[in-house]
């Protein structure tokens, strides 16, 4: 059974810091990996999608990498801002999306 | 337009009520999904529709009944729910069932009293 773990579970940092969020999974047989952000009580916003044949994707201040052999993905956030405060979820696409446990991020001014 | 809409935003219902949640997308996507999310937990898949046919039912109790009237609409009919069914219900859609990005709606916050 695929298990998806995100570390750290919570993170509080001052504005301007560069951040790394981690996602680990146990089964490398995935189609792709998707990173989402979720604001409290809201839906999910897709940030980046990495196909299984790719190693990374970039969008603005966000960069996500995928290493299937080690069962890891990282989301790098450059120059963090208070508006980045949210819960970040990774999700593995096998025959369905399997979500990680999430990282709650707070960026304070 | 990359928007998935859900109505209502909030719903309070008694255990004997019948209500429905509605989800709509106009992106031409052929796969649509219902997820349930409890507080501080990740979303859990409930149902998947592919080309308007139910393709996955994650052993969801029969008090939840999905319906896909056409390729743009997805409903979730609720009947005789329990207080533990209170959660955020999320709808999503994607171009196809696998290999592609899923787009989520804002959710319906359901409270069962």
Interface residues (C-beta under 8 A of the other chain):
Chain A: X31 X32 X34 X36 X41 X42 X43 X44 X45 X46 X49 X51 X89 X91 X93 X95 X96 X97 X99 X100 X101 X102
Chain B: X4 X6 X42 X43 X44 X45 X48 X56 X88 X90 X92 X97 X98 X99 X100 X101 X102 X103 X104 X105 X106 X107 X109
